[in-house]
Amino acid sequence: MEINILAFGIAKDIFGASKVTIQLSDAATIAELKASLEERYPKLKQLASYMVAVNNEYAESNLVITERDEVAIIPPVSGG
Amino acid sequence: MQTQIEIHTEPLNIQSCIDWVMSPDSGGIDVFIGTVRNATKGKTVLKLEFEAYNKMAINEINKISKQAFKQWPVQKVLVHHRTGTLQVGEIPVIIAVSAAHRDAAFEACRYIIDTLKQTVPIWKKEFFEDGEVWVAAHP
């Protein structure tokens, strides 16, 4: 399946775009998504940390994603 | 229990935030105003750029506000956050809390800004004379 991923902050710089598409096997988990992204964008591993949000909620690594989900990469936040 | 949460691309208005939380049954209002500082660790900051994942940011601030209402007897909670380019002295965030008694307002206001900084998907980039950096991105 194809997953569109929104990127913010430094993740946008690492991807070189505010949105990228990656291919994943059906019923892939957040952990698989992260592994696939880190292979394509090794600089992600240099971040202090990063989270994945699915449908505007922080997601656990065992969550299964579908093509209909809104997926976003959340690098360390620094608002306020 | 009333909450107003907004993310703005235009300058925030302190007075309108205070007006919104004011009510006859409040005995006090606590206001936190974040401002852009001119230096980080001794290096001159020229400006900041804020970016937000708007929908999720509002969602997360809503959770923080709900938690504040659960923990303290507060009456109104307002959180306004800026995005875009901000110059030194400009205001990225205003938090205003009203309550019957001041302890609740002080404590809830502090809880909201402290938690916002930890969980809300908003990012700032600092611009220095010799480069720019996303705050907190790297260890």
Backbone of each chain as ProteinMPNN parsed JSONL, in Angstrom:
{"seq_chain_A": "MEINILAFGIAKDIFGASKVTIQLSDAATIAELKASLEERYPKLKQLASYMVAVNNEYAESNLVITERDEVAIIPPVSGG", "coords_chain_A": {"N_chain_A": [[0.842, -1.205, 0.0], [0.259, 2.341, -0.426], [1.477, 5.0, 1.466], [0.868, 8.246, 2.442], [2.884, 10.705, 3.866], [3.004, 13.273, 6.172], [5.221, 15.951, 6.881], [6.913, 17.835, 9.363], [8.663, 20.688, 10.76], [12.04, 19.911, 11.426], [11.881, 17.468, 10.165], [10.737, 17.964, 7.752], [12.799, 19.267, 6.455], [14.636, 17.166, 6.322], [13.296, 15.326, 4.681], [13.067, 16.887, 2.482], [10.716, 17.865, 1.596], [7.248, 18.684, 2.263], [5.584, 16.621, 2.247], [5.69, 13.163, 1.728], [5.623, 10.05, -0.092], [5.424, 6.649, 0.736], [6.033, 3.148, 0.087], [4.481, 0.435, 1.599], [4.008, -2.799, 3.105], [0.72, -4.282, 3.227], [-1.29, -3.651, 6.099], [0.796, -2.74, 7.698], [2.834, -1.806, 10.519], [3.437, 0.971, 12.801], [6.074, 0.729, 13.669], [7.228, -0.595, 11.503], [6.857, 1.266, 9.519], [8.527, 3.311, 10.488], [11.027, 2.052, 10.351], [11.297, 1.709, 7.612], [11.272, 4.361, 6.744], [13.573, 5.314, 8.002], [15.515, 3.941, 6.69], [15.387, 5.053, 4.179], [15.757, 7.734, 4.792], [18.292, 8.338, 6.485], [19.084, 10.342, 8.248], [17.048, 10.771, 10.029], [17.556, 9.186, 12.194], [19.385, 10.563, 13.627], [18.055, 12.42, 15.087], [16.927, 13.783, 18.256], [14.698, 12.464, 19.107], [11.727, 11.057, 17.65], [8.249, 11.108, 16.843], [5.377, 9.341, 15.598], [2.363, 10.436, 14.246], [-1.009, 9.445, 13.972], [-3.914, 10.142, 12.381], [-4.098, 12.561, 13.828], [-3.324, 11.87, 16.415], [-0.852, 10.847, 18.779], [0.937, 7.903, 18.01], [1.305, 4.48, 19.011], [4.011, 2.074, 18.7], [3.101, -0.391, 17.781], [0.781, 0.028, 16.421], [-1.444, -0.505, 13.704], [-1.432, 0.675, 10.384], [-3.43, 2.188, 7.772], [-4.195, 2.946, 4.305], [-5.994, 4.998, 4.372], [-5.455, 6.508, 6.571], [-4.326, 9.538, 8.173], [-1.081, 10.333, 8.283], [1.68, 11.482, 10.132], [4.955, 12.818, 10.669], [6.453, 13.581, 13.674], [8.815, 15.483, 14.816], [11.026, 16.343, 17.642], [9.183, 18.512, 19.711], [8.826, 22.102, 20.037], [7.346, 24.295, 20.871], [5.737, 27.288, 22.23]], "CA_chain_A": [[0.0, 0.0, 0.0], [0.97, 3.627, -0.452], [1.141, 5.865, 2.605], [1.351, 9.637, 2.377], [3.372, 11.117, 5.183], [3.217, 14.714, 6.343], [6.439, 16.218, 7.654], [6.968, 19.17, 9.967], [9.925, 21.058, 11.397], [13.261, 19.385, 10.805], [11.548, 16.319, 9.309], [10.486, 18.534, 6.418], [14.133, 19.506, 5.867], [15.252, 15.857, 6.038], [12.602, 14.747, 3.522], [13.13, 17.811, 1.357], [9.332, 18.12, 1.161], [6.332, 18.635, 3.403], [4.79, 15.398, 2.117], [6.327, 12.124, 0.912], [4.84, 8.818, -0.186], [6.251, 5.434, 0.771], [5.367, 1.863, -0.14], [4.578, -0.475, 2.739], [3.12, -3.957, 2.963], [-0.582, -4.046, 3.848], [-1.349, -3.848, 7.556], [2.094, -2.437, 8.311], [2.747, -1.098, 11.799], [4.247, 2.193, 12.943], [7.484, 0.314, 13.752], [7.673, -0.902, 10.131], [6.917, 2.555, 8.827], [9.725, 4.021, 10.937], [12.198, 1.349, 9.817], [11.357, 1.998, 6.184], [11.652, 5.77, 6.598], [14.957, 5.504, 8.447], [16.374, 3.399, 5.644], [15.401, 6.028, 3.085], [16.234, 9.03, 5.316], [19.077, 7.971, 7.687], [19.222, 11.475, 9.177], [16.006, 10.669, 11.064], [18.125, 8.502, 13.364], [20.211, 11.515, 14.381], [17.199, 13.301, 15.895], [16.833, 13.455, 19.675], [13.621, 11.476, 19.103], [10.605, 11.527, 16.823], [7.038, 10.317, 17.016], [4.489, 9.303, 14.438], [0.97, 10.691, 14.604], [-1.991, 8.885, 13.049], [-5.197, 10.836, 12.558], [-3.945, 13.616, 14.836], [-3.015, 11.351, 17.752], [0.412, 10.126, 18.858], [0.677, 6.476, 17.799], [2.229, 3.491, 19.579], [4.751, 1.425, 17.605], [2.405, -1.579, 17.268], [-0.46, 0.408, 15.73], [-1.5, -0.859, 12.281], [-1.922, 1.811, 9.603], [-4.065, 1.906, 6.479], [-4.034, 4.034, 3.331], [-6.933, 6.094, 4.672], [-5.002, 7.268, 7.743], [-3.448, 10.704, 8.02], [0.138, 9.978, 9.019], [2.611, 12.614, 10.193], [6.173, 12.66, 11.463], [6.514, 14.632, 14.688], [10.124, 15.589, 15.473], [10.892, 16.954, 18.969], [8.399, 19.753, 19.631], [9.51, 23.241, 20.672], [6.436, 25.444, 20.869], [5.674, 28.134, 23.419]], "C_chain_A": [[0.874, 1.252, 0.0], [0.513, 4.481, 0.719], [1.735, 7.253, 2.356], [1.74, 10.074, 3.778], [3.618, 12.62, 5.204], [4.462, 14.914, 7.206], [6.433, 17.662, 8.148], [8.36, 19.42, 10.534], [11.106, 20.46, 10.66], [12.983, 18.173, 9.915], [11.291, 16.779, 7.874], [11.814, 18.796, 5.7], [14.78, 18.179, 5.468], [14.615, 15.225, 4.798], [12.762, 15.611, 2.271], [11.747, 18.132, 0.804], [8.418, 18.053, 2.377], [5.438, 17.391, 3.339], [5.561, 14.401, 1.256], [5.416, 10.892, 0.904], [5.782, 7.634, -0.082], [5.377, 4.199, 0.573], [5.571, 0.994, 1.098], [3.697, -1.681, 2.458], [1.803, -3.646, 3.672], [-0.511, -4.376, 5.334], [0.01, -3.661, 8.234], [1.867, -1.678, 9.618], [3.591, 0.175, 11.757], [5.737, 1.824, 12.986], [8.03, 0.041, 12.35], [7.799, 0.379, 9.303], [8.203, 3.299, 9.19], [10.989, 3.374, 10.357], [12.39, 1.697, 8.345], [11.812, 3.448, 5.933], [13.123, 5.989, 6.952], [15.959, 4.954, 7.434], [16.508, 4.419, 4.512], [15.989, 7.371, 3.53], [17.026, 8.782, 6.607], [19.213, 9.109, 8.703], [18.15, 11.473, 10.272], [16.584, 10.086, 12.352], [18.983, 9.43, 14.21], [19.371, 12.444, 15.269], [17.19, 12.846, 17.353], [15.777, 12.37, 19.883], [12.65, 11.92, 18.016], [9.438, 10.573, 17.001], [6.308, 10.27, 15.689], [3.08, 9.569, 14.953], [0.077, 10.076, 13.532], [-3.339, 9.508, 13.376], [-5.17, 11.777, 13.762], [-3.756, 13.128, 16.267], [-1.642, 10.689, 17.709], [0.132, 8.622, 18.802], [1.741, 5.616, 18.473], [2.86, 2.707, 18.424], [4.044, 0.198, 17.039], [1.097, -1.258, 16.544], [-0.362, 0.056, 14.238], [-2.085, 0.32, 11.501], [-2.538, 1.357, 8.282], [-3.875, 3.13, 5.576], [-4.93, 5.235, 3.64], [-6.455, 6.972, 5.819], [-4.205, 8.507, 7.349], [-2.238, 10.476, 8.915], [1.1, 11.166, 8.984], [3.81, 12.272, 11.058], [6.292, 13.868, 12.383], [7.91, 14.64, 15.318], [9.957, 16.277, 16.829], [10.198, 18.33, 18.885], [9.116, 20.872, 20.398], [8.642, 24.497, 20.64], [6.542, 26.25, 22.151], [6.677, 29.264, 23.368]], "O_chain_A": [[2.048, 1.223, 0.369], [-0.684, 4.664, 0.938], [2.929, 7.406, 2.099], [1.015, 9.839, 4.745], [4.342, 13.163, 4.369], [4.721, 14.15, 8.135], [6.006, 18.578, 7.445], [9.131, 18.487, 10.759], [11.172, 20.495, 9.431], [13.763, 17.88, 9.009], [11.593, 16.069, 6.914], [11.935, 18.574, 4.495], [15.397, 18.077, 4.407], [15.316, 14.654, 3.962], [12.613, 15.13, 1.147], [11.619, 18.614, -0.321], [8.761, 17.448, 3.392], [4.644, 17.135, 4.244], [6.034, 14.752, 0.175], [4.56, 10.723, 1.773], [6.825, 7.61, -0.735], [4.177, 4.2, 0.845], [6.692, 0.838, 1.582], [2.754, -1.601, 1.67], [1.771, -2.845, 4.605], [0.231, -5.261, 5.76], [0.328, -4.335, 9.213], [0.854, -1.004, 9.799], [4.347, 0.417, 10.816], [6.567, 2.526, 12.407], [9.166, 0.405, 12.044], [8.721, 0.54, 8.503], [8.882, 3.847, 8.322], [11.908, 4.071, 9.927], [13.508, 1.946, 7.894], [12.617, 3.72, 5.043], [13.827, 6.75, 6.287], [17.09, 5.429, 7.331], [17.591, 4.622, 3.963], [16.638, 8.061, 2.744], [16.502, 8.988, 7.701], [19.435, 8.859, 9.888], [18.325, 12.1, 11.317], [16.162, 10.44, 13.453], [19.278, 9.131, 15.367], [19.914, 13.168, 16.104], [17.417, 11.672, 17.648], [15.936, 11.479, 20.717], [12.745, 13.042, 17.518], [9.619, 9.387, 17.273], [6.582, 11.051, 14.779], [2.656, 9.005, 15.961], [0.365, 10.171, 12.338], [-3.833, 9.412, 14.5], [-6.079, 11.788, 14.591], [-3.996, 13.871, 17.219], [-1.298, 10.042, 16.721], [-0.786, 8.126, 19.455], [2.919, 5.971, 18.503], [2.324, 2.674, 17.317], [4.352, -0.219, 15.922], [0.389, -2.164, 16.105], [0.664, 0.287, 13.598], [-3.1, 0.894, 11.897], [-2.212, 0.294, 7.752], [-3.453, 4.196, 6.024], [-4.647, 6.354, 3.213], [-6.987, 8.063, 6.025], [-3.508, 8.524, 6.335], [-2.351, 10.43, 10.14], [1.306, 11.778, 7.936], [3.703, 11.541, 12.041], [6.241, 15.016, 11.942], [8.164, 13.884, 16.255], [8.865, 16.749, 17.144], [10.583, 19.187, 18.09], [9.914, 20.607, 21.297], [9.128, 25.605, 20.414], [7.333, 25.934, 23.04], [6.749, 30.067, 24.298]]}, "seq_chain_B": "MQTQIEIHTEPLNIQSCIDWVMSPDSGGIDVFIGTVRNATKGKTVLKLEFEAYNKMAINEINKISKQAFKQWPVQKVLVHHRTGTLQVGEIPVIIAVSAAHRDAAFEACRYIIDTLKQTVPIWKKEFFEDGEVWVAAHP", "coords_chain_B": {"N_chain_B": [[-17.087, 25.618, 32.465], [-15.106, 26.659, 30.13], [-13.349, 26.925, 27.08], [-10.95, 28.42, 24.962], [-9.182, 27.948, 22.116], [-6.724, 28.796, 19.887], [-4.871, 29.118, 16.822], [-2.802, 31.402, 15.359], [-1.875, 33.361, 12.496], [-1.374, 35.968, 12.551], [-0.337, 38.843, 14.598], [-0.738, 38.314, 18.151], [-3.319, 39.32, 20.443], [-3.143, 40.742, 23.441], [-4.948, 42.058, 25.193], [-7.508, 41.268, 24.273], [-7.442, 38.591, 24.853], [-7.358, 38.558, 27.654], [-9.781, 39.827, 28.167], [-11.528, 37.864, 27.259], [-11.315, 35.723, 29.109], [-12.2, 36.856, 31.416], [-14.65, 37.035, 33.99], [-17.688, 37.538, 35.909], [-17.779, 35.824, 38.122], [-15.177, 35.24, 38.634], [-12.223, 35.464, 40.63], [-9.733, 36.091, 39.999], [-7.217, 36.39, 37.424], [-4.799, 34.608, 35.695], [-2.044, 35.179, 33.664], [0.05, 34.032, 31.125], [2.599, 35.178, 29.108], [4.432, 34.481, 26.401], [7.547, 35.539, 25.063], [9.686, 36.535, 22.359], [13.031, 35.966, 22.802], [16.213, 37.702, 22.733], [18.535, 36.226, 22.56], [20.207, 33.009, 22.62], [21.858, 30.868, 24.695], [23.949, 32.758, 24.809], [24.263, 33.453, 22.149], [23.355, 35.684, 19.591], [20.001, 36.04, 18.696], [18.238, 36.443, 15.738], [15.667, 36.218, 14.659], [12.634, 34.243, 14.976], [11.077, 31.308, 13.661], [7.932, 29.895, 13.568], [6.202, 26.849, 13.309], [3.275, 24.895, 12.89], [1.417, 21.865, 13.357], [-1.503, 22.192, 12.688], [-4.204, 21.067, 13.183], [-3.714, 18.865, 14.848], [-2.292, 20.109, 16.86], [-4.205, 21.768, 18.045], [-5.921, 19.817, 18.962], [-4.23, 18.541, 20.866], [-3.746, 20.639, 22.648], [-6.289, 20.971, 23.575], [-6.606, 18.623, 25.065], [-4.823, 19.157, 27.138], [-6.026, 21.356, 28.3], [-8.454, 20.226, 29.169], [-7.463, 18.492, 31.1], [-6.464, 20.36, 32.898], [-8.842, 21.521, 33.798], [-9.807, 19.332, 35.142], [-7.984, 19.02, 37.203], [-7.857, 21.434, 38.637], [-9.953, 23.97, 40.149], [-10.833, 25.835, 37.904], [-12.132, 28.501, 35.803], [-12.212, 29.613, 33.134], [-10.262, 28.853, 30.269], [-7.783, 29.948, 28.12], [-5.879, 29.601, 25.199], [-3.687, 30.935, 22.984], [-1.713, 30.658, 20.12], [1.035, 31.6, 18.088], [2.005, 31.33, 14.608], [4.49, 31.328, 11.977], [6.811, 33.979, 11.057], [8.558, 35.524, 13.678], [9.695, 38.437, 15.272], [12.269, 39.616, 17.549], [10.989, 40.18, 20.784], [8.364, 39.922, 20.001], [5.229, 38.077, 20.39], [4.851, 34.724, 20.899], [3.073, 33.068, 22.284], [0.097, 33.092, 24.265], [-1.335, 32.453, 27.361], [-4.195, 32.3, 29.241], [-5.919, 32.167, 32.272], [-8.789, 31.945, 34.215], [-10.124, 31.996, 37.532], [-11.93, 31.311, 40.609], [-10.319, 31.626, 42.791], [-6.886, 32.555, 43.376], [-4.792, 30.606, 43.555], [-5.506, 28.314, 42.058], [-5.632, 29.377, 39.48], [-2.979, 30.244, 39.025], [-1.565, 27.78, 39.233], [-2.772, 26.136, 37.283], [-2.234, 27.58, 34.959], [0.546, 27.484, 34.812], [0.878, 24.715, 34.567], [-0.307, 24.341, 32.068], [1.353, 25.779, 30.203], [3.808, 24.485, 30.647], [3.214, 21.836, 29.884], [2.324, 22.165, 27.285], [4.712, 22.827, 26.008], [5.916, 20.37, 25.995], [4.302, 18.484, 24.628], [2.751, 19.47, 22.468], [2.37, 19.657, 18.968], [4.19, 21.832, 17.74], [6.699, 23.801, 16.297], [9.856, 25.508, 16.574], [12.194, 27.505, 14.822], [15.372, 28.791, 15.205], [17.0, 31.71, 14.166], [20.249, 32.641, 13.593], [23.158, 34.852, 13.342], [24.979, 33.358, 11.951], [23.68, 31.153, 10.918], [20.963, 28.714, 11.106], [18.675, 26.943, 13.252], [16.652, 24.148, 14.142], [14.918, 24.132, 17.078], [15.689, 21.966, 19.781], [15.81, 19.699, 18.185], [18.04, 18.013, 17.814], [20.106, 15.811, 19.856]], "CA_chain_B": [[-15.872, 25.129, 31.816], [-15.025, 27.195, 28.77], [-11.993, 26.921, 26.547], [-10.75, 28.983, 23.628], [-7.857, 27.565, 21.627], [-6.571, 29.296, 18.518], [-3.53, 29.284, 16.264], [-2.919, 32.589, 14.515], [-0.729, 33.779, 11.684], [-1.232, 37.416, 12.785], [0.037, 39.122, 15.996], [-1.718, 38.016, 19.194], [-3.826, 40.507, 21.118], [-3.156, 40.446, 24.882], [-6.161, 42.557, 25.84], [-8.694, 40.479, 23.929], [-7.324, 37.316, 25.573], [-7.765, 38.814, 29.038], [-11.226, 40.102, 28.159], [-12.295, 36.632, 27.041], [-11.358, 34.862, 30.306], [-12.783, 37.596, 32.546], [-16.076, 36.79, 34.237], [-18.069, 38.086, 37.221], [-17.522, 34.902, 39.228], [-13.733, 35.028, 38.79], [-11.544, 36.32, 41.592], [-8.418, 36.421, 39.481], [-6.806, 35.882, 36.111], [-3.361, 34.45, 35.56], [-1.718, 35.261, 32.233], [1.435, 33.814, 30.726], [2.888, 35.707, 27.774], [5.767, 34.12, 25.921], [8.095, 36.558, 24.164], [10.905, 36.1, 21.659], [14.241, 36.47, 23.469], [17.208, 38.123, 21.732], [19.746, 35.395, 22.57], [20.165, 31.649, 23.142], [23.203, 30.495, 25.143], [24.911, 33.798, 24.473], [24.283, 33.782, 20.718], [22.281, 36.607, 19.215], [18.902, 35.512, 17.874], [17.713, 37.492, 14.864], [14.213, 36.027, 14.575], [12.181, 32.855, 15.105], [9.992, 30.895, 12.775], [7.099, 28.86, 14.195], [5.378, 26.035, 12.419], [2.395, 24.033, 13.685], [0.513, 20.895, 12.731], [-2.619, 22.899, 13.323], [-5.315, 20.25, 13.691], [-3.256, 18.059, 15.979], [-1.9, 21.021, 17.938], [-5.434, 22.165, 18.746], [-6.315, 18.591, 19.64], [-3.373, 18.312, 22.04], [-3.98, 21.719, 23.628], [-7.586, 20.645, 24.161], [-6.382, 17.609, 26.111], [-4.165, 19.824, 28.271], [-7.042, 22.191, 28.938], [-9.376, 19.33, 29.88], [-6.751, 18.012, 32.282], [-6.403, 21.487, 33.834], [-10.168, 21.624, 34.428], [-9.955, 18.191, 36.033], [-7.098, 19.138, 38.367], [-8.03, 22.673, 39.402], [-11.257, 24.636, 39.958], [-10.671, 27.033, 37.066], [-13.38, 28.827, 35.117], [-12.012, 29.709, 31.688], [-8.89, 28.638, 29.821], [-7.538, 30.427, 26.759], [-4.524, 29.418, 24.679], [-3.474, 31.412, 21.618], [-0.32, 30.451, 19.704], [1.379, 32.177, 16.777], [2.905, 30.657, 13.677], [5.121, 32.273, 11.047], [8.064, 34.62, 11.47], [8.41, 36.467, 14.791], [10.89, 39.209, 15.6], [12.567, 39.741, 18.981], [9.977, 40.958, 21.504], [7.003, 39.539, 19.617], [4.582, 37.134, 21.308], [4.447, 33.45, 20.296], [2.002, 32.353, 22.991], [-0.59, 33.687, 25.422], [-2.211, 31.543, 28.09], [-4.924, 33.05, 30.264], [-6.773, 31.278, 33.062], [-9.51, 32.617, 35.299], [-10.598, 31.105, 38.6], [-12.488, 32.033, 41.754], [-9.207, 31.918, 43.7], [-5.665, 32.668, 42.571], [-3.928, 29.417, 43.515], [-5.902, 27.454, 40.94], [-5.274, 30.048, 38.227], [-1.516, 30.178, 38.884], [-1.091, 26.412, 39.019], [-3.264, 25.636, 35.992], [-1.53, 28.309, 33.905], [1.895, 26.908, 34.747], [0.74, 23.358, 34.023], [-0.634, 24.41, 30.634], [2.522, 26.158, 29.39], [4.837, 23.436, 30.763], [2.806, 20.651, 29.12], [2.319, 22.582, 25.872], [6.089, 22.748, 25.491], [6.337, 18.97, 25.888], [3.465, 17.57, 23.83], [1.975, 20.049, 21.365], [3.177, 19.674, 17.749], [4.571, 23.154, 17.239], [8.167, 23.802, 16.227], [10.461, 26.804, 16.281], [13.532, 27.544, 14.246], [16.073, 30.015, 15.591], [17.896, 32.252, 13.144], [21.406, 33.354, 14.135], [23.918, 35.538, 12.292], [25.765, 32.392, 11.158], [22.943, 29.946, 10.556], [19.635, 28.527, 11.688], [18.571, 25.626, 13.869], [15.363, 23.751, 14.73], [15.161, 23.991, 18.516], [15.479, 20.649, 20.414], [15.758, 18.595, 17.213], [19.143, 17.078, 17.996], [20.511, 15.661, 21.254]], "C_chain_B": [[-15.843, 25.593, 30.368], [-13.577, 27.286, 28.332], [-11.964, 27.616, 25.192], [-9.312, 28.691, 23.199], [-7.741, 28.011, 20.178], [-5.108, 29.345, 18.113], [-3.626, 30.361, 15.201], [-1.67, 32.817, 13.678], [-0.453, 35.277, 11.876], [-0.881, 37.654, 14.265], [-1.096, 38.86, 16.988], [-2.086, 39.299, 19.93], [-4.022, 40.201, 22.611], [-4.497, 40.844, 25.511], [-7.377, 41.686, 25.521], [-8.653, 39.108, 24.603], [-7.805, 37.486, 27.016], [-9.276, 39.049, 29.116], [-12.031, 38.801, 28.068], [-12.395, 35.782, 28.307], [-12.034, 35.541, 31.499], [-14.249, 37.208, 32.728], [-16.418, 37.236, 35.649], [-17.768, 37.136, 38.378], [-16.033, 34.576, 39.406], [-13.16, 35.987, 39.826], [-10.161, 36.707, 41.106], [-8.149, 35.78, 38.136], [-5.287, 35.758, 36.131], [-3.05, 34.406, 34.067], [-0.24, 34.954, 32.042], [1.601, 34.328, 29.302], [4.306, 35.302, 27.414], [6.256, 35.209, 24.982], [9.391, 36.055, 23.535], [12.116, 36.793, 22.271], [15.325, 36.739, 22.421], [18.465, 37.262, 21.707], [19.442, 33.996, 23.088], [21.584, 31.242, 23.454], [24.25, 31.488, 24.654], [24.976, 34.188, 22.999], [23.09, 34.654, 20.364], [21.258, 35.928, 18.311], [18.335, 36.656, 17.045], [16.194, 37.433, 14.775], [13.901, 34.557, 14.803], [11.131, 32.578, 14.052], [9.237, 29.764, 13.446], [6.257, 28.162, 13.14], [4.509, 25.137, 13.293], [1.697, 23.025, 12.785], [-0.848, 21.252, 13.333], [-3.684, 22.005, 13.968], [-4.896, 19.483, 14.942], [-2.864, 18.936, 17.157], [-3.133, 21.431, 18.741], [-5.98, 20.996, 19.562], [-5.534, 18.379, 20.945], [-3.58, 19.397, 23.096], [-5.318, 21.48, 24.337], [-7.453, 19.623, 25.289], [-5.782, 18.253, 27.361], [-5.188, 20.649, 29.041], [-8.017, 21.34, 29.747], [-8.746, 18.83, 31.178], [-6.676, 19.116, 33.343], [-7.749, 21.65, 34.563], [-10.397, 20.494, 35.432], [-9.175, 18.422, 37.332], [-7.348, 20.356, 39.244], [-9.405, 23.288, 39.147], [-11.093, 25.951, 39.185], [-11.936, 27.266, 36.247], [-13.242, 28.921, 33.605], [-10.534, 29.531, 31.374], [-8.783, 29.111, 28.369], [-6.075, 30.155, 26.387], [-4.496, 29.921, 23.235], [-1.996, 31.222, 21.284], [-0.133, 31.038, 18.303], [2.111, 31.163, 15.917], [3.481, 31.723, 12.752], [6.372, 32.877, 11.641], [7.799, 35.627, 12.577], [9.744, 37.136, 15.085], [11.078, 39.23, 17.118], [11.513, 40.641, 19.638], [8.551, 40.612, 21.12], [6.518, 38.374, 20.48], [4.168, 35.846, 20.596], [3.243, 32.804, 20.981], [1.419, 33.202, 24.117], [-1.463, 32.606, 26.041], [-2.882, 32.367, 29.173], [-5.905, 32.102, 30.948], [-7.482, 32.101, 34.125], [-10.028, 31.577, 36.284], [-11.157, 31.952, 39.726], [-11.362, 32.48, 42.68], [-7.872, 31.753, 42.978], [-4.813, 31.413, 42.482], [-4.231, 28.55, 42.298], [-5.469, 28.071, 39.615], [-3.775, 29.969, 37.973], [-1.072, 28.766, 38.493], [-1.528, 25.864, 37.669], [-2.495, 26.29, 34.851], [-0.129, 27.73, 33.716], [1.86, 25.51, 34.133], [0.522, 23.411, 32.51], [0.596, 24.78, 29.809], [3.592, 25.066, 29.468], [4.486, 22.227, 29.884], [2.762, 20.959, 27.623], [3.708, 22.409, 25.265], [6.553, 21.307, 25.293], [5.57, 18.17, 24.848], [2.834, 18.164, 22.579], [2.844, 20.181, 20.108], [3.307, 21.065, 17.123], [6.096, 23.186, 17.31], [8.682, 25.21, 16.004], [11.884, 26.642, 15.768], [14.138, 28.878, 14.65], [17.014, 30.43, 14.473], [18.987, 33.069, 13.822], [22.126, 34.062, 12.985], [24.614, 34.537, 11.37], [24.994, 31.116, 10.834], [21.601, 29.855, 11.253], [19.52, 27.111, 12.228], [17.154, 25.383, 14.394], [15.605, 23.436, 16.198], [14.803, 22.569, 18.98], [15.523, 19.463, 19.453], [16.831, 17.544, 17.464], [19.567, 16.98, 19.459], [21.689, 16.57, 21.61]], "O_chain_B": [[-16.475, 24.996, 29.496], [-12.697, 27.67, 29.102], [-12.858, 27.417, 24.37], [-8.356, 29.131, 23.838], [-8.565, 27.644, 19.34], [-4.223, 29.578, 18.937], [-4.419, 30.261, 14.265], [-0.556, 32.505, 14.098], [0.57, 35.79, 11.423], [-1.098, 36.773, 15.097], [-2.261, 39.143, 16.706], [-1.289, 40.232, 20.03], [-4.953, 39.49, 22.989], [-5.099, 40.073, 26.258], [-8.185, 41.4, 26.405], [-9.698, 38.525, 24.893], [-8.561, 36.662, 27.531], [-9.954, 38.539, 30.007], [-13.072, 38.654, 28.709], [-13.439, 35.181, 28.562], [-12.396, 34.881, 32.474], [-14.993, 37.07, 31.757], [-15.535, 37.307, 36.503], [-17.528, 37.587, 39.498], [-15.674, 33.735, 40.23], [-13.545, 37.153, 39.9], [-9.491, 37.542, 41.713], [-8.758, 34.778, 37.761], [-4.581, 36.684, 36.532], [-3.702, 33.693, 33.304], [0.618, 35.535, 32.707], [0.842, 33.962, 28.405], [5.266, 35.733, 28.054], [5.479, 35.746, 24.193], [10.101, 35.241, 24.126], [12.224, 38.019, 22.267], [15.361, 36.102, 21.369], [19.375, 37.528, 20.922], [18.532, 33.811, 23.896], [22.44, 31.266, 22.569], [25.303, 31.1, 24.148], [25.664, 35.143, 22.637], [21.963, 34.392, 20.784], [21.606, 35.323, 17.297], [17.991, 37.711, 17.58], [15.517, 38.461, 14.811], [14.805, 33.721, 14.82], [10.402, 33.467, 13.611], [9.842, 28.772, 13.853], [5.694, 28.775, 12.233], [4.966, 24.665, 14.335], [1.423, 23.291, 11.615], [-1.275, 20.688, 14.341], [-4.021, 22.167, 15.141], [-5.608, 19.451, 15.946], [-3.073, 18.565, 18.312], [-3.105, 21.438, 19.972], [-6.437, 21.163, 20.692], [-6.115, 18.076, 21.987], [-3.588, 19.112, 24.293], [-5.462, 21.747, 25.53], [-8.1, 19.741, 26.33], [-6.173, 17.942, 28.486], [-5.212, 20.643, 30.271], [-8.364, 21.689, 30.876], [-9.405, 18.754, 32.215], [-6.807, 18.847, 34.537], [-7.793, 21.882, 35.771], [-11.085, 20.67, 36.437], [-9.638, 18.069, 38.417], [-7.089, 20.325, 40.447], [-9.959, 23.144, 38.057], [-11.204, 27.036, 39.755], [-12.717, 26.342, 36.023], [-14.064, 28.371, 32.872], [-9.667, 29.997, 32.113], [-9.579, 28.727, 27.512], [-5.159, 30.441, 27.159], [-5.2, 29.395, 22.373], [-1.127, 31.585, 22.077], [-1.026, 30.977, 17.458], [2.759, 30.251, 16.43], [3.026, 32.867, 12.741], [6.928, 32.358, 12.608], [6.926, 36.484, 12.445], [10.786, 36.483, 15.14], [10.162, 38.902, 17.873], [11.185, 41.712, 19.128], [7.616, 40.97, 21.836], [7.299, 37.763, 21.208], [3.245, 35.859, 19.782], [2.48, 32.078, 20.343], [2.13, 33.921, 24.818], [-2.227, 31.932, 25.35], [-2.209, 33.057, 29.939], [-6.621, 31.341, 30.295], [-6.848, 32.866, 34.852], [-10.328, 30.44, 35.919], [-10.901, 33.154, 39.801], [-11.422, 33.554, 43.277], [-7.74, 30.919, 42.082], [-4.176, 31.169, 41.457], [-3.322, 28.108, 41.596], [-4.991, 27.366, 38.726], [-3.339, 29.668, 36.862], [-0.304, 28.583, 37.547], [-0.748, 25.202, 36.984], [-2.143, 25.622, 33.879], [0.317, 27.516, 32.589], [2.693, 25.162, 33.296], [1.1, 22.62, 31.766], [0.853, 24.136, 28.793], [4.22, 24.752, 28.457], [5.357, 21.665, 29.219], [3.118, 20.118, 26.797], [3.854, 21.908, 24.15], [7.472, 21.048, 24.516], [6.133, 17.261, 24.239], [2.415, 17.411, 21.7], [3.933, 20.751, 20.169], [2.645, 21.41, 16.145], [6.701, 22.672, 18.251], [8.038, 26.016, 15.333], [12.649, 25.783, 16.208], [13.537, 29.939, 14.477], [17.732, 29.605, 13.908], [18.714, 34.044, 14.522], [21.767, 33.905, 11.818], [24.821, 34.801, 10.185], [25.604, 30.098, 10.507], [21.158, 30.799, 11.907], [20.175, 26.192, 11.736], [16.536, 26.26, 14.998], [16.413, 22.565, 16.522], [13.753, 22.037, 18.62], [15.294, 18.329, 19.873], [16.582, 16.345, 17.346], [19.414, 17.936, 20.219], [22.151, 16.563, 22.751]]}, "name": "protein", "num_of_chains": 2, "seq": "MEINILAFGIAKDIFGASKVTIQLSDAATIAELKASLEERYPKLKQLASYMVAVNNEYAESNLVITERDEVAIIPPVSGGMQTQIEIHTEPLNIQSCIDWVMSPDSGGIDVFIGTVRNATKGKTVLKLEFEAYNKMAINEINKISKQAFKQWPVQKVLVHHRTGTLQVGEIPVIIAVSAAHRDAAFEACRYIIDTLKQTVPIWKKEFFEDGEVWVAAHP"}
